[in-house]
């Protein structure tokens, strides 16, 4: 499929990708850079938004989360297939996630909230290390905003991503994010300003930066407030305008 991209690109007026890392790969594979338009995934700011501490406590109580622990979030599919998910998709970094959670547990009273199918590898790893967690199967994607609102921190530990949309969803929900440098994260997250970035598979770096978020309320509040301002640029309304201006308008003219 990769070998066919240069020839296929000759027949295309434009190609779209959600991040500059993907664009760099496409160029490496022979696609002309001037044909590639980078427009990120957006977020619905009407449903992904922060809540008060009182509301957060209420949400945690309703979904059965401990009220006095640091709630760490991971909402994705990181197992092969649609079954239990004991066979991991390494590209999603489930092994890194478990190791980071294990090291955070040494100094912080954490609890993990998981959503998404095929999370068996992560669940088994958390069980083995004595880390409490709750895994929720979503019946409707529109349920997910309330689960973000239950979190203290969101972790992205992937080795490769097209998005993930969790970056902008976390930011819009007022949840600090620590992410490996994958997908859209280097384009959106300004390290130490509206979130934190680390190298791929950098367990110690992820632990260090997650610990900063957990331990430093002033820093945490700064990250949240800056992210809430930055993420306005990624509302679906603004992203739609970019699609029109940078793709559709040019193609039609």
TILUMTI-594831 format. One line per field, with one value per atom (N, C-alpha, C): atom name; chain; x, y, z; residue in three letters. Coordinates in steps of 0.001 Angstrom, whole numbers, plus 500000, padded with zeros to 6 digits. Example, Ala and Ser with C-alpha at 12.3 -4.5 7.8 and 13.67 -1.06 7.14 Angstrom:
# residues 2
at: (N,CA,C,N,CA,C)
ch: (A,A,A,A,A,A)
east: (513190,512300,513200,512850,513670,512900)
north: (494310,495500,496700,497750,498940,500030)
up: (507800,507800,507800,507080,507140,507870)
aa: (ALA,ALA,ALA,SER,SER,SER)
END
This chain:
# residues 253
at: (N,CA,C,N,CA,C,N,CA,C,N,CA,C,N,CA,C,N,CA,C,N,CA,C,N,CA,C,N,CA,C,N,CA,C,N,CA,C,N,CA,C,N,CA,C,N,CA,C,N,CA,C,N,CA,C,N,CA,C,N,CA,C,N,CA,C,N,CA,C,N,CA,C,N,CA,C,N,CA,C,N,CA,C,N,CA,C,N,CA,C,N,CA,C,N,CA,C,N,CA,C,N,CA,C,N,CA,C,N,CA,C,N,CA,C,N,CA,C,N,CA,C,N,CA,C,N,CA,C,N,CA,C,N,CA,C,N,CA,C,N,CA,C,N,CA,C,N,CA,C,N,CA,C,N,CA,C,N,CA,C,N,CA,C,N,CA,C,N,CA,C,N,CA,C,N,CA,C,N,CA,C,N,CA,C,N,CA,C,N,CA,C,N,CA,C,N,CA,C,N,CA,C,N,CA,C,N,CA,C,N,CA,C,N,CA,C,N,CA,C,N,CA,C,N,CA,C,N,CA,C,N,CA,C,N,CA,C,N,CA,C,N,CA,C,N,CA,C,N,CA,C,N,CA,C,N,CA,C,N,CA,C,N,CA,C,N,CA,C,N,CA,C,N,CA,C,N,CA,C,N,CA,C,N,CA,C,N,CA,C,N,CA,C,N,CA,C,N,CA,C,N,CA,C,N,CA,C,N,CA,C,N,CA,C,N,CA,C,N,CA,C,N,CA,C,N,CA,C,N,CA,C,N,CA,C,N,CA,C,N,CA,C,N,CA,C,N,CA,C,N,CA,C,N,CA,C,N,CA,C,N,CA,C,N,CA,C,N,CA,C,N,CA,C,N,CA,C,N,CA,C,N,CA,C,N,CA,C,N,CA,C,N,CA,C,N,CA,C,N,CA,C,N,CA,C,N,CA,C,N,CA,C,N,CA,C,N,CA,C,N,CA,C,N,CA,C,N,CA,C,N,CA,C,N,CA,C,N,CA,C,N,CA,C,N,CA,C,N,CA,C,N,CA,C,N,CA,C,N,CA,C,N,CA,C,N,CA,C,N,CA,C,N,CA,C,N,CA,C,N,CA,C,N,CA,C,N,CA,C,N,CA,C,N,CA,C,N,CA,C,N,CA,C,N,CA,C,N,CA,C,N,CA,C,N,CA,C,N,CA,C,N,CA,C,N,CA,C,N,CA,C,N,CA,C,N,CA,C,N,CA,C,N,CA,C,N,CA,C,N,CA,C,N,CA,C,N,CA,C,N,CA,C,N,CA,C,N,CA,C,N,CA,C,N,CA,C,N,CA,C,N,CA,C,N,CA,C,N,CA,C,N,CA,C,N,CA,C,N,CA,C,N,CA,C,N,CA,C,N,CA,C,N,CA,C,N,CA,C,N,CA,C,N,CA,C,N,CA,C,N,CA,C,N,CA,C,N,CA,C,N,CA,C,N,CA,C,N,CA,C,N,CA,C,N,CA,C,N,CA,C,N,CA,C,N,CA,C,N,CA,C,N,CA,C,N,CA,C,N,CA,C,N,CA,C,N,CA,C,N,CA,C,N,CA,C,N,CA,C,N,CA,C,N,CA,C,N,CA,C,N,CA,C,N,CA,C,N,CA,C,N,CA,C,N,CA,C,N,CA,C,N,CA,C,N,CA,C,N,CA,C,N,CA,C,N,CA,C,N,CA,C,N,CA,C,N,CA,C,N,CA,C,N,CA,C,N,CA,C,N,CA,C,N,CA,C,N,CA,C,N,CA,C,N,CA,C,N,CA,C,N,CA,C,N,CA,C,N,CA,C,N,CA,C,N,CA,C,N,CA,C,N,CA,C,N,CA,C,N,CA,C,N,CA,C,N,CA,C,N,CA,C,N,CA,C,N,CA,C,N,CA,C,N,CA,C,N,CA,C,N,CA,C,N,CA,C,N,CA,C,N,CA,C,N,CA,C,N,CA,C,N,CA,C,N,CA,C,N,CA,C,N,CA,C)
ch: (A,A,A,A,A,A,A,A,A,A,A,A,A,A,A,A,A,A,A,A,A,A,A,A,A,A,A,A,A,A,A,A,A,A,A,A,A,A,A,A,A,A,A,A,A,A,A,A,A,A,A,A,A,A,A,A,A,A,A,A,A,A,A,A,A,A,A,A,A,A,A,A,A,A,A,A,A,A,A,A,A,A,A,A,A,A,A,A,A,A,A,A,A,A,A,A,A,A,A,A,A,A,A,A,A,A,A,A,A,A,A,A,A,A,A,A,A,A,A,A,A,A,A,A,A,A,A,A,A,A,A,A,A,A,A,A,A,A,A,A,A,A,A,A,A,A,A,A,A,A,A,A,A,A,A,A,A,A,A,A,A,A,A,A,A,A,A,A,A,A,A,A,A,A,A,A,A,A,A,A,A,A,A,A,A,A,A,A,A,A,A,A,A,A,A,A,A,A,A,A,A,A,A,A,A,A,A,A,A,A,A,A,A,A,A,A,A,A,A,A,A,A,A,A,A,A,A,A,A,A,A,A,A,A,A,A,A,A,A,A,A,A,A,A,A,A,A,A,A,A,A,A,A,A,A,A,A,A,A,A,A,A,A,A,A,A,A,A,A,A,A,A,A,A,A,A,A,A,A,A,A,A,A,A,A,A,A,A,A,A,A,A,A,A,A,A,A,A,A,A,A,A,A,A,A,A,A,A,A,A,A,A,A,A,A,A,A,A,A,A,A,A,A,A,A,A,A,A,A,A,A,A,A,A,A,A,A,A,A,A,A,A,A,A,A,A,A,A,A,A,A,A,A,A,A,A,A,A,A,A,A,A,A,A,A,A,A,A,A,A,A,A,A,A,A,A,A,A,A,A,A,A,A,A,A,A,A,A,A,A,A,A,A,A,A,A,A,A,A,A,A,A,A,A,A,A,A,A,A,A,A,A,A,A,A,A,A,A,A,A,A,A,A,A,A,A,A,A,A,A,A,A,A,A,A,A,A,A,A,A,A,A,A,A,A,A,A,A,A,A,A,A,A,A,A,A,A,A,A,A,A,A,A,A,A,A,A,A,A,A,A,A,A,A,A,A,A,A,A,A,A,A,A,A,A,A,A,A,A,A,A,A,A,A,A,A,A,A,A,A,A,A,A,A,A,A,A,A,A,A,A,A,A,A,A,A,A,A,A,A,A,A,A,A,A,A,A,A,A,A,A,A,A,A,A,A,A,A,A,A,A,A,A,A,A,A,A,A,A,A,A,A,A,A,A,A,A,A,A,A,A,A,A,A,A,A,A,A,A,A,A,A,A,A,A,A,A,A,A,A,A,A,A,A,A,A,A,A,A,A,A,A,A,A,A,A,A,A,A,A,A,A,A,A,A,A,A,A,A,A,A,A,A,A,A,A,A,A,A,A,A,A,A,A,A,A,A,A,A,A,A,A,A,A,A,A,A,A,A,A,A,A,A,A,A,A,A,A,A,A,A,A,A,A,A,A,A,A,A,A,A,A,A,A,A,A,A,A,A,A,A,A,A,A,A,A,A,A,A,A,A,A,A,A,A,A,A,A,A,A,A,A,A,A,A,A,A,A,A,A,A,A,A,A,A,A,A,A,A,A,A,A,A,A,A,A,A,A,A,A,A,A,A,A,A,A,A,A,A,A,A,A,A,A,A,A,A,A,A,A,A,A,A,A,A,A,A,A,A,A,A,A,A,A,A,A,A,A,A)
east: (500831,500000,500866,501932,502828,503473,503858,504508,503599,502281,501325,501057,501478,501155,501710,502972,503481,502687,502330,501558,500142,499550,498191,498146,499206,499220,499243,499725,499732,498313,497385,495995,495171,495760,495040,495484,494527,494864,495391,494843,495265,495163,495945,495831,495761,494911,494716,495231,495851,496238,496015,495950,495606,496809,498020,499180,500429,501371,502609,503494,503410,504184,503746,502439,501934,502364,502344,502788,504245,505078,506493,506672,505849,505933,505490,504413,503927,504976,505637,506698,507845,508189,509249,508897,507606,507148,506942,507226,507197,506042,505203,504088,504595,504317,504767,504200,505076,504644,503645,503723,502814,501393,501203,499853,499183,499947,499441,498953,497721,497128,496974,497496,497394,496294,495229,494146,493832,493947,493776,492326,492162,490829,490309,488996,488391,487693,487032,486323,485060,484003,482740,482781,482992,483120,481795,480713,479411,479211,479927,479763,481028,482193,483432,483785,483561,483805,484065,484754,485078,483859,483976,482908,483514,482660,483108,483601,484346,484819,483643,482586,481397,480770,480669,480119,481018,482316,483263,483062,482910,482667,481384,480365,479072,479218,479953,480166,480917,481955,482738,481879,481054,480185,479231,478652,477676,478277,479552,480142,481020,481000,481669,483169,483665,485095,485408,486567,486932,487084,486521,486515,487851,488743,489961,491237,491114,492291,492547,493754,494105,493601,492654,492048,492790,493388,494185,493380,493274,492414,493151,492530,492988,491768,491366,490155,490547,490679,491087,490884,491190,491228,492692,493256,494672,494941,493904,494073,493662,494193,493858,492452,491670,490328,489329,488181,487096,486691,487589,487319,487905,488522,489045,490229,491013,492113,493404,493641,494884,496086,495830,496885,497002,498061,498123,498465,497988,498425,499558,500785,501935,501996,501462,501513,500799,499837,499089,499793,500896,501681,501042,500274,499663,500698,501835,502904,503494,503678,504188,503206,501915,500899,500957,501037,501072,502317,503460,504698,504631,504070,503942,503017,501884,500948,501609,502394,503072,504047,504803,505770,505075,503973,503222,502654,502266,501682,502664,503954,504953,504863,504440,504408,503053,502091,500793,499671,498589,497438,496543,496874,496186,495119,494208,493167,492960,492817,492764,491342,490918,489625,489882,489352,489506,488165,488163,487026,487588,486699,487131,487188,487057,487081,488500,488598,489863,490958,490662,491628,492247,492131,492559,494019,494901,496333,496593,496009,496194,495584,494393,493725,494538,495059,495887,497143,497745,498945,498667,497535,497168,496865,496159,495872,497168,498104,499379,500138,499986,500726,499900,498709,497881,497341,497094,496573,495073,494307,492862,492429,491363,490856,489376,488753,487380,487353,486772,486675,485213,484911,483534,483368,482369,482048,480997,481336,480417,479374,478133,477064,476873,477276,477095,478285,478893,480064,479755,478505,478136,478208,478425,478605,480000,480941,482346,482713,482061,482460,482427,481432,481357,482516,483063,484202,485475,485615,486719,486576,485350,485117,485395,485585,485919,487424,488223,489671,490452,491634,492635,493735,493917,495012,494714,495063,494933,496328,496572,497868,497740,498585,498739,500141,500226,501527,501818,501128,501226,502604,502895,504099,503806,502543,502136,500642,500229,498819,498505,497238,496744,496227,495628,495141,496078,495721,494389,493464,492177,491218,491186,491715,491762,492552,493460,494246,493336,492547,491680,490481,490028,488908,489319,490517,491017,491171,491803,492035,490722,489736,488438,487696,487989,487307,487985,489082,489795,490603,491088,491880,493321,494291,495689,496090,496945,497351,498867,499344,500751,500791,501531,501489,502876,503049,504222,504086,505205,505212,504717,503410,502777,501632,501308,500142,500100,498962,498744,499410,499874,500316,501420,502465,503475,502953,501882,501296,500436,499868,498879,499416,500140,500628,501945,501967,503198,503744,504833,505339,505540,504829,504928,504016,503303,502396,500937,500520,499132,499047,500156,500246,501716,501983,503371,503601,504800,505211,506446,506536,507746,508072,509279,509637,508861,508738,508061,508821,508086,508612,509422,509340,510079,509267,509350,508570,508927,510218,510644,510169,510224,509759,508266,507509,506061,505737,506444,506222,506584,507724,508170,507157,506674,505768,504364,503936,502647,502704,503829,503989,503940,504519,504458,503012,502222,500808,500082,500349,499664,500047,501320,501839,501732,501646,501731,500416,499580,498266,498390,499348,499530,499867,500756,501112,499917,499213,498039,496999,496724,495736,496199,497507,498047,497860,498196,498045,496595,495684,494257,493768,494074,493591,494166,495439,496048,495462,495232,494652,493242,492467,491100,491091,492092,492198,492676,493687,494247,493219,492446,491553,490399,490160,489119,489411,490681,491062,490697,490418,490145,488676,487817,486380,486034,485015,484638,484232,483701,483340,484591,485657,486893,487578,487514,488109,487350,486024,485218,485590,485831,486242,487579,488464,489753,489591,488717,488455,487971,487057,486522,487615,488346,489346,490546,491033,492291,492122,490892,490672,489568,488321,487183,487220,487514,487542,488605,489763,490845,490511,489890,489549,488472,487541,486432,486823,487975,488410,489708)
north: (498789,500000,501263,501257,502415,502665,501569,501697,502341,502218,502765,504252,504801,506192,507212,507117,508120,508161,506986,506940,507454,507056,507507,509020,509583,511025,511828,511213,511902,512153,511292,511411,512290,512652,513460,514914,515816,517237,517602,516933,517185,515899,515837,514759,515395,514841,515413,514470,515045,514296,515179,514549,515298,515862,515504,515976,516060,516842,517034,515797,514980,513741,512820,512769,511956,512550,513871,514524,514178,514210,513886,512467,511541,510156,510050,510756,510727,511269,512349,512918,511918,511262,510249,509107,508806,507711,508149,509417,509862,510747,511158,512056,513500,514290,515690,516480,517157,517889,518985,519594,520695,520222,518911,518374,517987,518019,517541,518711,518612,519626,519029,519712,519252,520025,519324,519900,518897,519279,518330,517940,516932,516565,517676,517850,518876,518287,519149,518733,519572,518953,519645,520314,521612,522339,522494,522100,522147,520965,519868,518692,518370,518748,518560,519891,519987,521239,520928,521812,521555,521659,521043,521111,521572,521968,522397,521189,521458,520377,519623,520351,519708,518747,519181,518328,517119,517334,516225,515168,515597,514656,513867,514553,513910,512859,513190,512247,511018,511239,510114,509183,509771,508964,508136,508745,508053,506899,507014,505927,505005,505223,504287,504438,505668,505908,506379,506013,506466,507985,508641,510110,510745,509978,510573,510144,509549,509096,509970,509883,510553,509675,510185,509383,509639,508566,508591,507963,508644,508167,507622,506609,506063,505545,506247,505901,505523,504230,503795,502292,501790,500349,499988,499181,498850,497350,496572,495142,494732,493606,493094,492508,492774,492215,492920,492259,492864,492010,491113,490265,490858,489992,490426,491378,491194,492121,491791,490508,490120,490204,490148,490313,491808,492460,493928,494463,495662,496439,497335,496913,497615,499074,499364,500734,501703,501187,502025,502184,501471,501632,501146,500040,499578,499156,498624,498238,499468,500532,501782,502339,502281,502797,502068,500743,499952,500281,500418,500732,502116,503074,504428,504418,503737,503648,502985,501949,501232,502137,502932,503831,505002,505477,506545,506060,504798,504215,504232,504259,504243,505481,506600,507856,508549,508002,508658,507628,508050,507162,507237,506448,506544,505469,505761,504825,505081,504021,504153,503967,504880,504755,504434,503297,502839,502835,503223,502947,502356,501851,501269,499754,499102,497639,497085,495788,495046,495648,495818,496395,495340,494070,492979,493023,493390,493441,494459,495632,496674,496245,495689,495263,494195,493243,492190,492786,493756,494405,495202,495892,496654,495724,494628,493632,493091,492751,492166,493110,494413,495409,496006,495481,495939,497343,497737,499082,498998,499738,499722,500384,499856,500434,500119,500852,500572,500657,499634,499603,499750,500772,501061,500850,500062,499852,500879,501713,502768,502223,502546,502194,503290,504486,505644,506579,506993,507868,509164,509608,510855,510742,509521,509342,509769,509797,509928,511253,512386,513627,513527,512831,512762,511971,511036,510271,511115,511973,512942,513826,514227,515123,514482,513172,512471,512406,512814,512597,513731,513353,514327,514484,513451,513447,512444,512809,511872,511574,510290,509849,509278,509735,509120,508523,507200,506522,505807,506179,505492,505645,504699,504770,505441,505419,506040,506331,507429,507822,508613,508561,509464,510725,510585,511699,511886,511395,510896,512037,511818,512867,513135,512202,512404,513650,514076,515280,516493,516740,517921,517710,516472,516211,516458,516036,516287,517780,518459,519893,520647,520290,520963,520661,519509,519088,519611,520341,520856,519797,518810,517719,517841,517967,518039,516782,516942,515813,515709,514472,514150,513131,513437,512606,512367,511195,510971,511818,512015,512855,512042,511869,511096,511901,511594,512187,513698,514202,515646,516291,515482,516060,517115,516911,517974,519230,519087,520245,521082,520443,521106,521429,520479,520659,521427,522517,523270,522802,522056,521375,522331,522038,522853,524053,524303,525458,525031,524098,523627,522108,521492,520047,519675,518379,517925,516904,516938,515995,515228,513963,513177,512387,511859,510972,509664,508960,507664,506676,505894,504866,505442,506743,507376,507265,506099,505849,506846,507061,507972,509399,509813,511152,511312,510305,510335,510393,509596,509579,510931,511479,512764,513870,513926,515012,514794,513540,513255,513619,513341,513670,515176,515937,517399,517881,517303,517690,517348,516156,515690,516528,516875,517481,519004,519645,521108,521705,522151,522693,523951,524806,526033,525701,524745,524307,523670,522832,522144,523144,524144,525158,525943,526220,526935,526115,524835,523955,523909,523782,523685,524966,526100,527379,527666,527393,527613,526676,525429,524460,524858,525376,525794,526933,527789,528863,528335,527483,526926,526103,525301,524333,525001,526268,526985,526976,526965,526929,525607,524591,523254,522856,523838,523550,523071,522226,521731,522875,523959,525113,525697,525845,526392,525408,524134,523118,523055,523170,523156,524334,525485,526658,526402,525713,525396,524417,523424,522490,523251,524177,524947,525793,526536,527474,526768,525721,525104,523937,523395,522257,522548,522638,522702,523935,525089,526325,526243,525719,525604,524589,523473,522447,522937,523729,524206,525395,525975,527137,526858)
up: (500000,500000,500000,500826,500885,499531,498858,497551,496511,496722,495758,495972,497110,497435,496438,496034,495079,493787,493257,492017,492243,493378,493691,493870,494447,494691,493398,492312,491019,490519,490927,490489,491428,492549,493540,493474,493621,493692,495074,496095,497465,498269,499345,500315,501696,502544,503875,504951,505963,507148,508367,509541,510751,511497,511080,511839,510974,511421,510671,510666,511719,511729,510596,510346,509234,507899,507817,506580,506283,507308,507124,506596,507090,506611,505161,504830,503448,502483,502876,502039,501896,502997,502978,502034,501941,501080,499629,499338,497957,497547,498498,498185,498204,497174,497158,498338,499062,500243,499955,498751,498440,498147,498075,497887,499212,500285,501574,502426,502882,503758,505155,506148,507535,508252,508603,509403,510503,511763,512862,513105,513938,514408,515311,515316,516154,517361,518103,519310,519454,519941,520170,521542,521547,522808,523541,522898,523568,524507,524254,525125,525920,525391,526145,526790,528092,528807,530278,530973,532381,533281,534453,535454,536780,537700,539020,539822,540889,541758,542374,542695,543268,542268,541017,539963,539727,539775,539594,540678,541911,543007,542773,542276,542006,540907,539857,538752,539250,540035,540561,541418,542229,543085,542246,541214,540370,539585,539197,538408,539251,540561,541459,541562,541492,541637,543056,543572,544921,544953,545947,545969,546310,546955,547504,546787,545608,544871,543637,543111,541856,540721,539943,538874,537569,537069,535847,534720,533571,532490,531294,530673,529394,528657,527597,526849,525424,525163,523835,523690,522522,522243,522035,522931,522787,522766,522432,522253,520852,520397,519070,519090,518036,517930,518825,519006,519777,520968,521347,522501,523765,524565,525857,525718,524658,524414,525130,525412,526077,525141,523834,522839,522536,522990,522911,521531,521250,520090,520591,520341,520904,520472,519292,518791,519733,520502,521442,522791,522975,524195,525478,525455,526703,527742,527282,528206,528890,528129,528704,529721,529390,530311,531648,531602,532835,533652,532987,533697,534339,533623,534175,535392,535266,536391,537596,537341,538420,539166,538430,539064,539767,539193,539860,541191,541224,542438,543614,543322,544393,545278,544700,545463,545487,544732,544644,544763,545370,545571,544337,543313,542027,541856,540947,540521,539034,538250,536794,536277,535414,534737,533273,532832,531453,530745,529477,528603,527315,526481,525218,525293,524134,524085,524116,524360,524265,525149,526433,527374,528290,527903,528773,529185,528261,528591,529703,529575,530586,531916,531880,533116,533849,533087,533686,534314,533618,534145,535408,535444,536637,537803,537521,538566,539170,538311,538746,539664,539430,540211,541342,541546,542654,542493,541254,540982,540729,541492,541325,540034,539448,538196,538039,537144,536721,535204,534569,533113,532730,531968,531577,530080,529713,528307,527895,526958,526531,525569,525818,524884,523847,524200,523330,523517,522419,522504,523251,523210,523878,525401,525910,527351,527805,526879,527289,527953,527644,528323,529845,530397,531864,532455,531677,532185,532179,531188,531246,532484,532783,533910,535265,535273,536513,536758,535767,535811,536468,536973,537407,536368,535543,534579,533474,532231,531108,530562,530292,529777,528376,527461,526142,526100,525964,525990,524672,523618,522328,521689,520798,519971,518628,518245,516988,517059,516439,516434,515170,514781,513756,514409,515593,516392,517590,518761,519080,519468,519300,519644,521136,521936,523384,523765,522911,523216,523333,522302,522331,523255,523405,524318,525764,526138,527492,527746,526803,526965,527123,526302,526361,527654,528250,529476,530736,530562,531724,532441,531685,532255,531767,532664,532238,531469,530463,529634,529566,529665,529457,528329,527279,526073,525497,524917,524088,522824,522132,520926,519731,519699,518631,518027,516766,516135,516224,516668,516749,517958,518912,520182,520038,519200,519083,518390,517593,516912,517854,518866,519720,521108,521695,523064,523065,523805,524051,525394,525360,526548,527722,528817,530019,530041,528936,528845,528926,528085,528107,528233,528566,528729,528766,528757,528758,527659,527073,526041,526494,526068,526310,525049,525009,523918,524033,522923,522901,523779,524561,525466,526627,526848,527945,529233,529863,531076,532168,532395,533463,533195,531934,531591,531811,531436,531647,533134,533921,535370,535982,535572,536110,535827,534595,534232,534794,534857,535497,536975,537613,539033,539261,538351,538459,538449,537555,537464,538757,539278,540483,541701,541814,543042,543088,541933,541886,541388,542322,541947,541093,541411,540634,539183,538985,537639,536953,537689,537132,536642,537457,537071,535846,535774,534613,533341,533404,532240,531780,532748,532424,531756,532356,531817,530435,530253,528940,527894,528287,527352,526942,527886,527567,526554,526599,525608,524260,524287,523050,522293,523025,522377,521637,521895,521148,519650,519301,517883,517223,518059,517532,517655,517874,517833,516432,516322,514994,514074,514644,513817,513146,513922,513357,512415,512752,511876,510552,510609,509379,508472,509072,508283,507590,508289,507685,506524,506681,505579,504346,504572,503444,502796,503626,503099,502470,503131,502717,501749,501673,500768,499756,500226,499308,498410,498997,498206,497111,497458,496475,495387,495772,494782,493819,494341,493508,492639,492934,492152,491406)
aa: (UNK,UNK,UNK,UNK,UNK,UNK,UNK,UNK,UNK,UNK,UNK,UNK,UNK,UNK,UNK,UNK,UNK,UNK,UNK,UNK,UNK,UNK,UNK,UNK,UNK,UNK,UNK,UNK,UNK,UNK,UNK,UNK,UNK,UNK,UNK,UNK,UNK,UNK,UNK,UNK,UNK,UNK,UNK,UNK,UNK,UNK,UNK,UNK,UNK,UNK,UNK,UNK,UNK,UNK,UNK,UNK,UNK,UNK,UNK,UNK,UNK,UNK,UNK,UNK,UNK,UNK,UNK,UNK,UNK,UNK,UNK,UNK,UNK,UNK,UNK,UNK,UNK,UNK,UNK,UNK,UNK,UNK,UNK,UNK,UNK,UNK,UNK,UNK,UNK,UNK,UNK,UNK,UNK,UNK,UNK,UNK,UNK,UNK,UNK,UNK,UNK,UNK,UNK,UNK,UNK,UNK,UNK,UNK,UNK,UNK,UNK,UNK,UNK,UNK,UNK,UNK,UNK,UNK,UNK,UNK,UNK,UNK,UNK,UNK,UNK,UNK,UNK,UNK,UNK,UNK,UNK,UNK,UNK,UNK,UNK,UNK,UNK,UNK,UNK,UNK,UNK,UNK,UNK,UNK,UNK,UNK,UNK,UNK,UNK,UNK,UNK,UNK,UNK,UNK,UNK,UNK,UNK,UNK,UNK,UNK,UNK,UNK,UNK,UNK,UNK,UNK,UNK,UNK,UNK,UNK,UNK,UNK,UNK,UNK,UNK,UNK,UNK,UNK,UNK,UNK,UNK,UNK,UNK,UNK,UNK,UNK,UNK,UNK,UNK,UNK,UNK,UNK,UNK,UNK,UNK,UNK,UNK,UNK,UNK,UNK,UNK,UNK,UNK,UNK,UNK,UNK,UNK,UNK,UNK,UNK,UNK,UNK,UNK,UNK,UNK,UNK,UNK,UNK,UNK,UNK,UNK,UNK,UNK,UNK,UNK,UNK,UNK,UNK,UNK,UNK,UNK,UNK,UNK,UNK,UNK,UNK,UNK,UNK,UNK,UNK,UNK,UNK,UNK,UNK,UNK,UNK,UNK,UNK,UNK,UNK,UNK,UNK,UNK,UNK,UNK,UNK,UNK,UNK,UNK,UNK,UNK,UNK,UNK,UNK,UNK,UNK,UNK,UNK,UNK,UNK,UNK,UNK,UNK,UNK,UNK,UNK,UNK,UNK,UNK,UNK,UNK,UNK,UNK,UNK,UNK,UNK,UNK,UNK,UNK,UNK,UNK,UNK,UNK,UNK,UNK,UNK,UNK,UNK,UNK,UNK,UNK,UNK,UNK,UNK,UNK,UNK,UNK,UNK,UNK,UNK,UNK,UNK,UNK,UNK,UNK,UNK,UNK,UNK,UNK,UNK,UNK,UNK,UNK,UNK,UNK,UNK,UNK,UNK,UNK,UNK,UNK,UNK,UNK,UNK,UNK,UNK,UNK,UNK,UNK,UNK,UNK,UNK,UNK,UNK,UNK,UNK,UNK,UNK,UNK,UNK,UNK,UNK,UNK,UNK,UNK,UNK,UNK,UNK,UNK,UNK,UNK,UNK,UNK,UNK,UNK,UNK,UNK,UNK,UNK,UNK,UNK,UNK,UNK,UNK,UNK,UNK,UNK,UNK,UNK,UNK,UNK,UNK,UNK,UNK,UNK,UNK,UNK,UNK,UNK,UNK,UNK,UNK,UNK,UNK,UNK,UNK,UNK,UNK,UNK,UNK,UNK,UNK,UNK,UNK,UNK,UNK,UNK,UNK,UNK,UNK,UNK,UNK,UNK,UNK,UNK,UNK,UNK,UNK,UNK,UNK,UNK,UNK,UNK,UNK,UNK,UNK,UNK,UNK,UNK,UNK,UNK,UNK,UNK,UNK,UNK,UNK,UNK,UNK,UNK,UNK,UNK,UNK,UNK,UNK,UNK,UNK,UNK,UNK,UNK,UNK,UNK,UNK,UNK,UNK,UNK,UNK,UNK,UNK,UNK,UNK,UNK,UNK,UNK,UNK,UNK,UNK,UNK,UNK,UNK,UNK,UNK,UNK,UNK,UNK,UNK,UNK,UNK,UNK,UNK,UNK,UNK,UNK,UNK,UNK,UNK,UNK,UNK,UNK,UNK,UNK,UNK,UNK,UNK,UNK,UNK,UNK,UNK,UNK,UNK,UNK,UNK,UNK,UNK,UNK,UNK,UNK,UNK,UNK,UNK,UNK,UNK,UNK,UNK,UNK,UNK,UNK,UNK,UNK,UNK,UNK,UNK,UNK,UNK,UNK,UNK,UNK,UNK,UNK,UNK,UNK,UNK,UNK,UNK,UNK,UNK,UNK,UNK,UNK,UNK,UNK,UNK,UNK,UNK,UNK,UNK,UNK,UNK,UNK,UNK,UNK,UNK,UNK,UNK,UNK,UNK,UNK,UNK,UNK,UNK,UNK,UNK,UNK,UNK,UNK,UNK,UNK,UNK,UNK,UNK,UNK,UNK,UNK,UNK,UNK,UNK,UNK,UNK,UNK,UNK,UNK,UNK,UNK,UNK,UNK,UNK,UNK,UNK,UNK,UNK,UNK,UNK,UNK,UNK,UNK,UNK,UNK,UNK,UNK,UNK,UNK,UNK,UNK,UNK,UNK,UNK,UNK,UNK,UNK,UNK,UNK,UNK,UNK,UNK,UNK,UNK,UNK,UNK,UNK,UNK,UNK,UNK,UNK,UNK,UNK,UNK,UNK,UNK,UNK,UNK,UNK,UNK,UNK,UNK,UNK,UNK,UNK,UNK,UNK,UNK,UNK,UNK,UNK,UNK,UNK,UNK,UNK,UNK,UNK,UNK,UNK,UNK,UNK,UNK,UNK,UNK,UNK,UNK,UNK,UNK,UNK,UNK,UNK,UNK,UNK,UNK,UNK,UNK,UNK,UNK,UNK,UNK,UNK,UNK,UNK,UNK,UNK,UNK,UNK,UNK,UNK,UNK,UNK,UNK,UNK,UNK,UNK,UNK,UNK,UNK,UNK,UNK,UNK,UNK,UNK,UNK,UNK,UNK,UNK,UNK,UNK,UNK,UNK,UNK,UNK,UNK,UNK,UNK,UNK,UNK,UNK,UNK,UNK,UNK,UNK,UNK,UNK,UNK,UNK,UNK,UNK,UNK,UNK,UNK,UNK,UNK,UNK,UNK,UNK,UNK,UNK,UNK,UNK,UNK,UNK,UNK,UNK,UNK,UNK,UNK,UNK,UNK,UNK,UNK,UNK,UNK,UNK,UNK,UNK,UNK,UNK,UNK,UNK,UNK,UNK,UNK,UNK,UNK,UNK,UNK)
END
